[in-house]
Amino acid sequence: MKYLFVGPVIHPVHGQSLAFTRFIESIDKESKIIINTNIDDKSKPVKFLYTFKILSEILIKSIFCKYNTVYFTCSRSIMGSIKDILLINLASLKNVKIINHLHGSDFYDFLHKSPNCYKQILIHSYRKVDTSIVLLERMKSQFKNFENMKVEVVPNFYDDELEHKLIDKEVDKVNLVYLSNIMCSKGIFELLAAFKEVVKKHQNIHLNIAGGFIADKHMSIEDVKEKFLAEIKSSANISYVGTVFGDKKIKLLQLSDIFILPTYYESEAFPISILEAMVCENAIITTDYKYLPDIISNQNGLLTKPKSITSLSKAIELLLSDKVKLRYIQAHNKSIAKQSYNLDSYLYKLKKIIN
């Protein structure tokens, strides 16, 4: 078998690029052709130029390379979906198997909010996709317009390296952690405001923040970075550690007690960072938003209202005030993560689908 893989390779690192990279790493070198679509750290003008480069690569490799199966991670923007439309239609001419993997939660909305002419092009193209992969059972509805498309569920995973014990949690301090891209819609500024309220009552807590700066529809990279650095400048209980990988990331999560992701990001679906935190014995605080309630219940932590500083600060205080409950949740999360979200299981399910 020969596979044409089209998706985001790390770096930069985010859930989709990590998932795509781990999958293609598991495939023999001689069996794969790879087209990297990761331009998330580029400015808008540079993204425009790179898009043409990616389209050219898709055009050449789709036509002239030999492959039996196409596996791609679909986009949910006009610019990004142009490459998907080109790929699907060129691959269909070769009568090969076409597999799409959705990592976001907004394909259905993108499809139905597109201009009618473009919507029809998308529908015509995606009818040629044999199988789409989603992260949760409820996400199957993202493709309810395509009755002949097979839709499979493959939950996300955590990296095996996170199981290697490198550091113990501190006994006399509660460490909170934010590990995600630093962008407005991930709730970073709501977290900073909530933490500053909580720390007035609880001096023995510390917030570690890790991640790179990313733009969204709310703020540019420059504006996010400027506001974030100004917000943390005067707080001794907040540390920004930049982007973290390998042992540094493992130590950060293993040291932490509570993982916080107050997201309202429009594409949020099933953050890998939540699973990474769970296997490192963290309670989870995230938002009651989109598919997150399908992952997090009261046994795993707490859900808060999106964009609500008050709701977030109350959730943090609830876990800080009941250490017995906190320790129970931490142990439970490690157990459930190892049982249900390991990398081997993820790769096995994907390989079964593409073969």
C-alpha positions in Angstrom: 0.0 0.0 0.0 1.1 3.6 -0.7 -0.5 6.5 1.1 -0.7 10.2 0.2 -0.9 12.1 3.5 -1.9 15.8 3.5 -2.0 17.6 6.8 -0.1 19.7 9.3 3.3 18.4 10.5 4.8 19.9 13.7 6.0 22.6 14.2 4.2 24.7 15.3 2.6 22.3 17.7 -1.2 22.1 18.2 -3.6 19.2 18.6 -4.1 18.6 14.9 -0.4 18.8 14.0 0.5 16.5 16.9 -2.1 13.9 15.9 -1.2 14.0 12.2 2.6 13.8 12.9 2.3 10.8 15.3 0.2 9.0 12.7 2.5 9.5 9.8 5.5 8.6 12.0 4.0 5.2 12.5 3.9 4.5 8.7 6.9 3.0 6.9 8.9 5.6 5.0 8.6 3.8 1.7 4.8 3.6 2.1 4.1 7.4 2.4 4.1 10.6 0.5 3.6 13.7 2.7 2.4 17.2 2.0 2.8 19.5 5.0 0.0 22.1 5.3 1.1 23.6 8.7 1.2 27.4 8.2 -0.4 28.5 11.5 2.6 30.4 12.7 2.8 32.5 9.5 1.6 36.0 9.0 -1.4 36.6 6.7 0.7 37.6 3.6 3.1 34.7 4.1 0.1 32.3 4.6 -1.2 33.5 1.2 2.1 32.6 -0.5 2.5 29.3 1.3 -1.1 28.3 0.2 0.0 28.6 -3.4 3.0 26.4 -2.7 0.8 23.8 -1.0 -1.7 23.8 -3.9 1.1 23.3 -6.4 2.5 20.4 -4.4 -1.0 18.8 -4.2 -1.5 19.3 -8.0 1.9 17.7 -8.8 1.9 14.8 -6.3 -1.8 13.9 -6.8 -1.3 13.6 -10.5 2.2 12.1 -10.9 2.7 10.0 -7.7 1.4 6.5 -7.3 -0.8 5.8 -4.2 -3.7 3.7 -3.1 -5.2 5.9 -0.4 -5.4 9.6 0.4 -5.6 10.6 4.1 -6.1 14.3 4.8 -7.2 16.6 7.6 -9.9 18.8 6.4 -10.0 22.6 6.7 -12.9 24.8 7.7 -12.0 28.0 6.0 -12.4 29.2 2.4 -8.7 29.5 1.8 -7.9 26.2 3.5 -10.7 24.2 1.9 -9.5 25.1 -1.7 -6.7 22.6 -1.2 -9.1 20.0 0.1 -11.4 20.4 -3.0 -8.4 20.2 -5.3 -7.1 17.1 -3.5 -10.4 15.2 -3.4 -11.2 15.8 -7.0 -7.8 14.9 -8.3 -7.6 11.8 -6.2 -11.1 10.7 -7.2 -9.9 10.6 -10.9 -7.5 7.9 -9.8 -10.3 5.9 -8.1 -8.4 5.6 -4.9 -9.7 5.5 -1.3 -10.2 9.0 0.2 -10.2 9.4 4.0 -10.8 12.7 5.8 -10.0 13.3 9.4 -11.8 16.1 11.2 -10.1 17.5 14.3 -12.3 20.6 14.7 -16.0 21.1 15.6 -17.1 23.5 12.9 -17.2 21.7 9.5 -21.0 21.6 9.4 -21.2 25.4 10.3 -18.5 26.2 7.7 -20.3 24.2 5.0 -23.7 25.9 5.6 -22.4 29.4 6.1 -20.4 29.3 2.9 -21.8 31.2 -0.1 -24.3 29.0 -1.9 -22.1 28.5 -5.0 -19.1 27.5 -2.9 -21.3 25.3 -0.7 -22.4 23.3 -3.7 -18.7 22.8 -4.7 -18.0 21.5 -1.2 -20.9 19.2 -1.2 -20.1 17.9 -4.7 -16.4 17.3 -3.6 -17.1 15.7 -0.2 -19.5 13.2 -1.7 -16.4 11.6 -3.2 -14.9 11.0 0.3 -15.2 7.4 1.3 -14.7 7.8 5.1 -14.5 10.7 7.5 -13.0 10.2 11.0 -14.3 12.2 14.0 -13.2 12.4 17.6 -16.5 11.7 19.4 -19.8 9.9 18.7 -21.7 13.2 18.8 -19.4 14.7 16.2 -20.8 12.4 13.5 -23.5 15.0 12.9 -20.8 17.2 11.3 -21.2 15.1 8.2 -25.0 14.5 8.3 -25.3 15.9 4.8 -23.4 13.0 3.3 -25.6 9.9 3.6 -23.2 7.7 1.6 -20.1 8.7 3.6 -18.9 6.3 6.2 -18.1 8.1 9.5 -15.8 6.5 12.1 -15.0 7.6 15.7 -11.4 7.6 16.8 -10.9 9.5 20.1 -7.7 11.5 20.7 -4.7 10.3 22.6 -1.8 11.3 24.8 1.9 10.6 24.0 3.4 7.5 25.8 6.3 9.6 27.1 4.0 11.3 29.5 3.7 8.1 31.5 7.4 8.3 32.4 7.7 9.6 36.0 10.2 12.5 36.1 9.0 14.7 38.9 6.7 14.6 42.0 4.0 17.1 42.9 4.7 19.6 45.6 3.1 18.9 49.0 2.8 22.4 50.3 1.7 24.1 47.1 -1.0 23.7 44.5 0.2 24.3 41.0 -2.2 25.3 38.2 -1.2 25.0 34.6 -2.3 26.4 31.3 -0.8 24.5 28.3 -2.2 25.5 25.0 -1.6 28.2 22.3 -1.8 31.6 23.9 -4.7 33.1 22.0 -7.6 35.2 23.0 -10.3 32.6 22.4 -8.5 29.9 24.4 -9.6 32.0 27.4 -6.1 33.0 28.6 -7.1 36.5 29.6 -10.2 35.2 31.5 -7.8 32.8 33.3 -5.4 35.6 34.3 -8.2 37.7 35.7 -9.7 34.8 37.6 -6.4 33.7 39.0 -5.7 37.2 40.3 -8.9 37.1 42.3 -8.3 33.6 43.7 -4.7 34.3 44.7 -5.9 37.0 47.1 -7.4 34.2 49.3 -4.9 31.4 48.5 -1.3 32.4 48.7 0.1 28.9 48.3 -0.9 28.5 44.6 1.0 29.1 41.4 0.0 29.4 37.8 2.4 28.1 35.1 1.6 29.1 31.5 3.1 27.3 28.5 2.4 27.8 24.8 3.3 29.9 21.8 1.4 33.0 20.7 -1.2 32.5 18.0 -3.7 34.9 16.3 -7.4 34.3 16.1 -10.4 36.3 14.9 -10.3 38.4 18.1 -6.7 39.4 18.3 -3.5 39.4 16.2 -0.3 37.7 17.4 1.3 41.0 18.2 -1.7 42.2 20.3 -2.0 38.9 22.2 1.7 39.0 23.1 1.7 42.6 24.2 -1.4 42.2 26.4 -0.3 38.9 27.9 3.1 40.1 28.9 1.7 43.3 30.4 -0.9 41.2 32.4 1.7 38.8 34.0 4.4 41.4 34.6 3.5 42.3 38.1 2.5 38.9 39.5 4.9 36.7 41.4 2.5 33.8 41.4 2.4 33.5 37.6 5.2 32.1 35.4 5.4 32.0 31.7 7.6 29.2 30.5 7.2 29.6 26.7 6.7 26.6 24.5 7.6 23.3 26.1 8.4 19.9 24.6 9.8 16.5 25.7 11.0 16.3 29.3 10.2 19.9 30.0 6.6 19.4 29.1 6.3 16.2 31.1 7.8 17.8 34.2 5.4 20.7 33.9 2.3 18.5 33.7 3.5 16.1 36.4 4.2 19.0 38.8 0.8 20.4 38.2 -2.4 19.7 40.2 -5.1 21.5 38.2 -5.1 21.9 34.4 -7.2 24.9 33.2 -8.4 25.6 29.6 -11.2 28.1 29.6 -11.7 27.9 25.9 -14.3 29.4 23.6 -12.2 28.7 20.4 -14.6 28.3 17.5 -13.0 25.0 16.3 -12.6 23.4 19.7 -13.5 19.7 19.8 -11.3 17.3 21.8 -8.1 19.0 23.0 -5.2 16.6 23.3 -3.8 18.8 26.1 -6.6 17.7 28.3 -5.7 14.0 27.9 -2.0 14.8 28.5 -3.0 16.6 31.8 -5.2 13.7 32.9 -2.6 11.1 32.5 -0.2 13.3 34.6 -2.8 13.3 37.4 -4.4 16.7 37.0 -8.0 17.7 37.7 -9.5 19.5 34.7 -11.2 22.9 34.6 -12.6 23.8 31.2 -15.7 25.3 29.7 -19.2 24.0 29.1 -18.7 24.5 25.4 -19.3 22.5 22.3 -18.2 18.9 22.8 -16.2 19.4 26.0 -19.0 18.1 28.3 -18.7 14.8 26.4 -15.2 14.5 27.7 -15.3 16.1 31.2 -17.7 15.3 33.9 -17.7 15.9 37.7 -15.5 12.9 38.0 -12.8 14.6 35.9 -13.1 18.2 37.2 -15.4 21.1 36.6 -17.0 22.9 33.7 -17.4 26.7 33.7 -19.3 29.2 31.6 -17.3 30.4 28.6 -15.9 34.0 29.0 -17.0 34.1 32.6 -14.3 35.2 35.1 -16.6 34.7 38.0 -17.5 31.1 37.0 -13.9 30.3 36.5 -12.7 31.7 39.8 -15.4 29.8 41.6 -14.4 26.6 40.0 -10.7 27.1 41.0 -11.7 27.9 44.6 -14.0 24.8 44.8 -11.1 22.4 44.0 -8.6 24.3 46.2 -11.0 24.1 49.2 -11.5 20.3 49.0 -8.1 18.6 48.8 -9.6 15.1 49.3 -11.8 15.6 46.2 -8.9 17.0 44.3 -6.7 14.0 45.0 -9.5 11.6 44.1 -10.1 13.4 40.7 -6.4 13.3 40.0 -6.1 9.6 40.5 -9.3 8.9 38.5 -8.1 10.9 35.6 -4.8 9.1 35.3 -6.6 5.8 35.4 -9.2 6.7 32.8 -6.6 8.2 30.4 -4.4 5.1 30.5 -7.4 2.9 29.9 -9.1 4.8 27.1 -6.7 7.3 25.4 -3.3 5.7 24.8 -1.4 6.2 21.6 -1.2 2.5 20.6 -5.0 2.3 20.6 -5.3 5.5 18.5 -2.8 4.3 15.9 -4.4 0.8 15.7 -7.8 2.3 15.0 -6.5 4.7 12.3 -4.5 2.0 10.5 -7.5 -0.3 10.6 -9.6 2.4 8.8 -7.0 3.3 6.1 -6.3 -0.3 5.3 
